Amino acid sequence: PARAGAAGAGRGMCKPPPPSPMGRKRSLEPPAPEVKSAVAQTAPAAKRPKEDKAAVSAEAIPYFTALATFLSYGQLIVVGYIWDFILYTVLRRQRDSSHAVGYAPLTRDFEDFYTRNLYHRISDCWNRPVCSAPGAWFDVVAREAPADAGKRSWPPELKHTGETIRALNLGSYNYLGFAAADEYCTPRVVDTLKARGAATCAPRAGGGTTDDHLELERLIAEYLGKEAAVTLGMGFATNSLIIPALVSKGCLVVSDSLNHNSIVKGCSGSGAKVKVFRHNEPDHLDRVLHRAIAEGQPRTGRPWKKVLVVVEGIYSMEGEVCRLKEIVAIKKKYRAYLYLDEAHSIGAVGATGRGISELQGVDTADIDIMMGTFTKSFGSCGGDIASSRAV
């Protein structure tokens, strides 16, 4: 989805932003022609078309690319250790202290080593100042280090050249372009801010619920074909707070080994017993569930109060697509609950943008809890949970 978003999969993302007033400009190739957003198609949930492909396989990394990457990192690490040995052991130079005396260091030894010997050598590739609307195409400030910068100071100080570079944005969650200057969304956002303000500035339980919250939750439930939905103000907190509300001591959570950190935090804070299955391997999930249910709770052997399987639709760190059909079949086999994190898939995949369930032709009635965020495809903030009204 990151590639689709960067290529301009929605309104406003396909056109490059207005030129920046800062100095001269270097430009990459022009953007692709405009493509309508998947979310703009408003087919009802019950009649939405199913895609032919049941699953999307992850693209394998070529062996040469993987080998070249590891060799490059290995070379820098070896050279770094040799350089540190010469400086601090042979020449006995004093190490620069990165933390205050009497306090614990902010970084570990290897983190400090990595920053000095690897990151600073390519620091001009990161944290580039953006000087235009951050759409599919944007302007970044060109910087460079003087030829003798490494001799005077380390890390070298980057100087602005006075130029800007028109670049393709491959590092954004703004998959459909709604967070950029969009001719449809932006005027409505401005009008709403003028009429309703930016926030209630209060927790919803303490008087912060408005009719806008209720209308949004109704639309989410209708969009996903679920009975009800609830919204939260932060996507990370949606997982880390809702999972402990669903399971507790005496429950079993079976989580994919590469689930997002927000899921890990939610599972560890729930008090439930957590078991991990190998990434995106339904067969291993089957074996883990079979053994855990057969053995029961530790020490007592009692049946689990609840069994919850937690997966992501599109895994945020790898970009791999969940094998949802097989996982749904396994959760039915063991009568477990299924928690699906659609943070990166909702709005980005499926014929009408309804996520991985639509992409793979899985009925949302077979997914007990559907989690989503507004920070990716929808260009806003917050998260949501869609499920049955009882949940």
C-alpha positions as CSV (number, residue, x, y, z in Angstrom):
1,P,0.0,0.0,0.0
2,A,2.9,2.4,0.6
3,R,3.9,2.1,-3.1
4,A,0.3,2.6,-4.2
5,G,-0.1,5.6,-2.0
6,A,3.2,7.2,-3.1
7,A,2.3,6.7,-6.7
8,G,-0.9,8.7,-6.2
9,A,-3.8,6.3,-5.7
10,G,-6.3,9.0,-4.9
11,R,-7.6,12.5,-5.5
12,G,-5.0,15.1,-4.9
13,M,-2.1,12.7,-4.7
14,C,-1.6,12.4,-8.5
15,K,-0.7,16.0,-9.1
16,P,2.6,17.5,-8.0
17,P,2.3,20.3,-5.4
18,P,2.8,23.9,-6.4
19,P,6.5,24.8,-6.9
20,S,8.3,26.0,-3.8
21,P,9.5,29.6,-3.7
22,M,12.9,28.4,-2.3
23,G,15.7,28.9,-4.8
24,R,16.4,26.7,-7.9
25,K,14.8,23.4,-8.4
26,R,15.8,20.0,-9.6
27,S,12.9,17.6,-10.6
28,L,12.3,13.9,-11.1
29,E,10.0,12.5,-13.7
30,P,6.4,13.8,-13.7
31,P,3.8,12.0,-11.8
32,A,1.4,9.3,-13.1
33,P,-2.1,10.2,-14.4
34,E,-4.9,10.6,-12.0
35,V,-6.7,7.5,-10.6
36,K,-9.8,7.7,-8.6
37,S,-9.8,6.7,-5.0
38,A,-11.0,3.3,-4.0
39,V,-12.9,4.8,-1.1
40,A,-14.8,7.1,-3.5
41,Q,-16.7,4.0,-4.7
42,T,-19.7,3.7,-2.4
43,A,-21.1,0.3,-3.2
44,P,-23.1,-1.1,-0.3
45,A,-21.4,-3.6,2.0
46,A,-23.8,-6.3,1.1
47,K,-23.4,-5.9,-2.7
48,R,-19.7,-5.0,-3.0
49,P,-17.9,-7.0,-5.6
50,K,-15.3,-9.7,-4.7
51,E,-11.9,-9.8,-6.2
52,D,-10.8,-12.8,-8.1
53,K,-7.4,-13.2,-6.4
54,A,-7.9,-14.9,-3.0
55,A,-4.5,-13.8,-1.7
56,V,-1.5,-11.6,-2.6
57,S,1.9,-13.2,-2.1
58,A,4.7,-11.2,-0.8
59,E,7.5,-10.2,-3.2
60,A,10.6,-12.1,-2.5
61,I,13.9,-10.2,-2.1
62,P,16.5,-11.2,-4.7
63,Y,19.4,-13.0,-3.2
64,F,21.9,-10.6,-4.8
65,T,20.2,-7.6,-3.3
66,A,20.1,-9.2,0.2
67,L,23.7,-10.4,-0.1
68,A,24.9,-6.9,-1.2
69,T,23.0,-5.2,1.6
70,F,24.4,-7.5,4.3
71,L,27.9,-7.2,2.9
72,S,27.8,-3.4,2.8
73,Y,26.6,-3.3,6.4
74,G,29.2,-5.8,7.4
75,Q,32.0,-3.8,5.8
76,L,30.9,-0.6,7.6
77,I,30.7,-2.5,10.9
78,V,34.2,-4.0,10.6
79,V,35.7,-0.7,9.5
80,G,34.0,1.0,12.4
81,Y,35.3,-1.4,15.0
82,I,38.9,-1.1,13.6
83,W,38.6,2.7,13.6
84,D,37.3,2.7,17.2
85,F,40.1,0.4,18.3
86,I,42.8,2.7,16.8
87,L,41.2,5.9,18.2
88,Y,40.3,4.7,21.7
89,T,42.8,1.9,22.4
90,V,45.9,2.7,20.4
91,L,45.7,6.5,20.4
92,R,43.8,6.6,23.8
93,R,41.5,9.4,22.8
94,Q,38.8,10.3,25.2
95,R,35.3,9.2,24.3
96,D,32.7,11.9,24.0
97,S,30.1,11.4,26.8
98,S,26.5,11.3,25.4
99,H,24.9,11.4,28.8
100,A,25.1,13.4,32.0
101,V,27.4,12.2,34.8
102,G,25.4,10.2,37.3
103,Y,22.6,9.3,35.0
104,A,22.0,6.1,32.9
105,P,23.1,6.5,29.2
106,L,20.3,7.2,26.8
107,T,21.7,4.7,24.2
108,R,23.4,1.3,24.5
109,D,27.0,0.8,23.3
110,F,26.0,-0.7,19.9
111,E,23.4,2.0,19.3
112,D,26.1,4.6,19.9
113,F,28.5,2.7,17.6
114,Y,25.8,2.4,14.9
115,T,25.0,6.1,15.0
116,R,28.6,7.2,14.8
117,N,29.9,4.7,12.2
118,L,26.9,4.0,10.0
119,Y,24.1,6.5,10.3
120,H,26.2,9.6,10.2
121,R,27.8,8.5,6.9
122,I,24.4,8.6,5.2
123,S,22.6,11.2,7.4
124,D,22.0,13.4,4.3
125,C,19.4,10.7,3.2
126,W,17.2,11.2,6.3
127,N,15.3,14.0,8.0
128,R,15.2,16.1,4.9
129,P,13.3,19.4,5.5
130,V,10.1,19.4,3.5
131,C,9.1,22.8,2.0
132,S,5.8,22.1,0.3
133,A,2.5,20.2,0.9
134,P,3.5,16.6,1.6
135,G,1.6,14.9,-1.2
136,A,2.7,12.1,-3.6
137,W,5.2,14.7,-4.9
138,F,6.8,17.3,-2.7
139,D,9.8,19.6,-2.5
140,V,12.7,18.9,-0.1
141,V,15.6,21.2,0.7
142,A,18.9,20.2,-0.9
143,R,21.7,19.8,1.6
144,E,25.4,18.8,1.3
145,A,28.4,18.6,3.5
146,P,31.6,20.6,2.7
147,A,34.5,18.5,1.4
148,D,36.5,19.0,4.6
149,A,33.6,18.6,6.9
150,G,34.7,15.3,8.3
151,K,38.1,16.8,9.3
152,R,36.6,19.7,11.2
153,S,33.7,17.9,13.0
154,W,31.9,14.6,13.2
155,P,29.2,14.2,12.3
156,P,29.6,16.6,9.4
157,E,27.3,19.6,9.4
158,L,25.0,19.7,6.5
159,K,24.5,23.1,4.8
160,H,21.5,24.2,2.7
161,T,22.5,24.8,-0.9
162,G,19.6,27.1,-1.7
163,E,18.1,24.6,-4.1
164,T,15.0,22.4,-3.7
165,I,14.4,19.0,-5.1
166,R,11.1,17.8,-6.4
167,A,10.9,14.2,-5.1
168,L,8.5,11.2,-5.2
169,N,7.2,10.6,-1.7
170,L,7.8,6.9,-0.8
171,G,7.7,7.3,3.0
172,S,4.1,8.4,3.7
173,Y,1.1,6.7,5.1
174,N,-1.1,9.1,3.2
175,Y,-2.1,6.4,0.7
176,L,-5.1,8.2,-0.9
177,G,-3.9,11.8,-0.6
178,F,-6.6,13.0,1.7
179,A,-4.1,14.5,4.1
180,A,-2.5,16.7,1.4
181,A,-4.1,19.6,-0.5
182,D,-7.2,17.8,-1.8
183,E,-9.9,19.6,-3.8
184,Y,-12.6,17.5,-2.1
185,C,-11.5,17.0,1.5
186,T,-9.6,20.2,2.3
187,P,-12.5,22.7,1.9
188,R,-14.8,20.5,4.0
189,V,-12.1,20.1,6.7
190,V,-11.7,23.9,6.9
191,D,-15.4,24.5,7.1
192,T,-15.8,21.9,9.8
193,L,-13.0,23.4,11.9
194,K,-14.6,26.8,11.6
195,A,-18.0,25.4,12.7
196,R,-17.1,22.8,15.2
197,G,-13.5,23.5,16.4
198,A,-10.6,21.1,16.5
199,A,-11.5,19.0,19.5
200,T,-13.7,18.8,22.6
201,C,-10.6,18.9,24.8
202,A,-12.1,16.4,27.2
203,P,-12.3,12.6,27.4
204,R,-15.4,11.2,25.9
205,A,-16.5,9.6,29.2
206,G,-16.3,13.0,30.8
207,G,-18.5,14.9,28.5
208,G,-16.5,14.7,25.3
209,T,-18.9,12.8,23.1
210,T,-20.7,14.7,20.3
211,D,-23.1,13.8,17.6
212,D,-20.2,13.8,15.2
213,H,-18.6,10.9,17.1
214,L,-21.8,8.9,17.0
215,E,-22.3,9.7,13.3
216,L,-18.7,8.6,12.5
217,E,-19.2,5.3,14.4
218,R,-22.4,4.6,12.6
219,L,-20.7,5.2,9.2
220,I,-17.8,2.9,10.1
221,A,-20.0,0.1,11.2
222,E,-22.1,0.5,8.0
223,Y,-19.0,0.7,5.8
224,L,-17.5,-2.6,7.3
225,G,-20.8,-4.5,7.5
226,K,-20.7,-4.7,11.4
227,E,-23.3,-4.0,14.0
228,A,-21.5,-1.3,15.8
229,A,-18.2,0.6,16.1
230,V,-16.3,2.7,18.6
231,T,-13.7,5.4,17.9
232,L,-10.6,6.4,19.9
233,G,-8.3,9.4,19.6
234,M,-5.1,7.4,18.8
235,G,-4.4,4.5,16.6
236,F,-1.6,3.0,18.7
237,A,-3.8,3.2,21.8
238,T,-6.7,1.5,20.0
239,N,-4.7,-1.8,20.1
240,S,-2.9,-1.2,23.4
241,L,-6.1,-0.3,25.3
242,I,-8.8,-2.4,23.6
243,I,-7.0,-5.8,23.8
244,P,-6.8,-5.6,27.6
245,A,-10.5,-4.8,27.7
246,L,-11.3,-8.0,25.7
247,V,-9.1,-10.5,27.4
248,S,-7.7,-10.9,30.9
249,K,-6.3,-13.6,33.3
250,G,-7.5,-17.0,32.3
251,C,-7.7,-16.1,28.6
252,L,-5.3,-17.2,25.8
253,V,-4.0,-14.8,23.1
254,V,-2.3,-16.3,20.1
255,S,-0.4,-13.6,18.2
256,D,1.5,-13.5,15.0
257,S,5.3,-13.2,15.7
258,L,5.6,-10.0,13.6
259,N,2.5,-8.1,14.9
260,H,2.9,-4.4,15.5
261,N,4.3,-3.2,18.8
262,S,0.9,-1.7,19.8
263,I,-0.5,-5.2,19.7
264,V,2.4,-6.6,21.7
265,K,1.8,-3.9,24.3
266,G,-1.9,-4.7,24.5
267,C,-1.3,-8.4,24.8
268,S,1.3,-8.1,27.5
269,G,-0.8,-5.7,29.5
270,S,-3.9,-7.8,29.4
271,G,-2.9,-10.4,31.9
272,A,-3.8,-13.2,29.5
273,K,-1.5,-16.0,28.5
274,V,0.2,-15.1,25.3
275,K,1.6,-17.6,22.7
276,V,3.2,-16.7,19.4
277,F,2.9,-18.5,16.1
278,R,5.3,-18.2,13.2
279,H,4.7,-15.2,10.9
280,N,1.8,-15.7,8.5
281,E,1.9,-19.5,8.9
282,P,-1.6,-20.9,9.4
283,D,-0.4,-24.5,9.9
284,H,1.8,-23.4,12.8
285,L,-1.2,-21.4,14.2
286,D,-3.2,-24.6,14.0
287,R,-0.6,-26.6,16.0
288,V,-0.2,-23.9,18.6
289,L,-4.0,-23.7,19.2
290,H,-4.4,-27.4,19.3
291,R,-1.7,-27.9,22.0
292,A,-2.7,-24.9,24.1
293,I,-6.4,-25.8,24.1
294,A,-5.5,-29.5,24.9
295,E,-3.3,-28.5,27.8
296,G,-5.6,-25.8,29.2
297,Q,-4.5,-23.2,31.7
298,P,-1.1,-23.5,33.3
299,R,-1.0,-25.5,36.6
300,T,-4.8,-26.1,36.7
301,G,-5.5,-27.4,33.3
302,R,-8.8,-25.6,33.3
303,P,-10.3,-24.6,29.9
304,W,-9.5,-21.1,28.7
305,K,-12.1,-18.4,29.3
306,K,-11.5,-17.0,25.9
307,V,-9.1,-17.7,23.0
308,L,-8.2,-14.8,20.8
309,V,-6.2,-14.9,17.6
310,V,-4.6,-11.6,16.6
311,V,-3.3,-10.9,13.1
312,E,-2.8,-7.9,10.8
313,G,-4.3,-7.4,7.4
314,I,-1.2,-6.0,5.9
315,Y,1.8,-6.3,8.2
316,S,3.2,-2.9,8.9
317,M,6.8,-3.7,9.0
318,E,7.0,-6.2,6.1
319,G,4.1,-5.2,3.8
320,E,3.0,-8.9,3.6
321,V,-0.6,-9.7,3.2
322,C,-2.3,-11.9,5.8
323,R,-3.5,-15.3,4.7
324,L,-7.0,-14.5,6.1
325,K,-9.1,-17.2,4.6
326,E,-7.0,-20.0,6.1
327,I,-6.8,-18.2,9.5
328,V,-10.6,-17.8,9.6
329,A,-11.0,-21.5,8.9
330,I,-8.7,-22.3,11.8
331,K,-10.4,-20.0,14.2
332,K,-13.7,-21.6,13.3
333,K,-12.3,-25.0,13.9
334,Y,-11.3,-24.1,17.5
335,R,-14.1,-21.7,18.1
336,A,-11.7,-18.9,18.9
337,Y,-12.2,-15.2,18.4
338,L,-10.4,-13.3,15.6
339,Y,-8.9,-9.8,16.1
340,L,-7.9,-8.3,12.7
341,D,-5.7,-5.1,12.6
342,E,-6.5,-3.4,9.3
343,A,-4.5,-0.2,10.0
344,H,-2.6,-0.4,6.7
345,S,-5.2,-2.2,4.6
346,I,-8.5,-0.4,5.2
347,G,-9.0,2.1,2.4
348,A,-6.0,0.9,0.5
349,V,-7.0,-2.5,-0.8
350,G,-10.2,-4.1,-2.0
351,A,-12.5,-3.1,-4.8
352,T,-14.2,-0.5,-2.7
353,G,-11.4,0.1,-0.1
354,R,-12.9,-2.1,2.6
355,G,-9.6,-3.8,3.3
356,I,-8.1,-7.3,3.3
357,S,-11.5,-9.0,3.9
358,E,-12.9,-7.6,0.7
359,L,-9.6,-8.3,-1.2
360,Q,-9.7,-12.0,-0.3
361,G,-13.5,-12.4,-0.3
362,V,-13.9,-13.1,3.4
363,D,-17.2,-12.2,5.0
364,T,-16.8,-9.7,7.8
365,A,-19.2,-11.7,9.9
366,D,-16.4,-14.2,10.3
367,I,-14.1,-11.6,11.8
368,D,-15.1,-10.9,15.4
369,I,-13.2,-7.7,16.0
370,M,-12.0,-5.4,13.2
371,M,-9.5,-2.7,14.1
372,G,-8.6,0.2,11.9
373,T,-7.0,3.6,12.0
374,F,-7.7,7.0,10.4
375,T,-4.0,7.9,10.3
376,K,-3.2,6.0,7.0
377,S,-5.7,6.0,4.1
378,F,-8.0,8.5,5.7
379,G,-5.4,11.2,6.4
380,S,-6.5,12.0,9.9
381,C,-5.8,10.7,13.4
382,G,-7.4,8.1,15.8
383,G,-8.5,4.6,15.5
384,D,-11.7,2.4,15.5
385,I,-13.0,-1.0,16.6
386,A,-15.9,-2.5,14.6
387,S,-17.7,-5.6,16.0
388,S,-21.0,-6.9,17.2
389,R,-23.1,-4.6,19.4
390,A,-22.5,-6.9,22.4
391,V,-18.7,-6.6,22.1
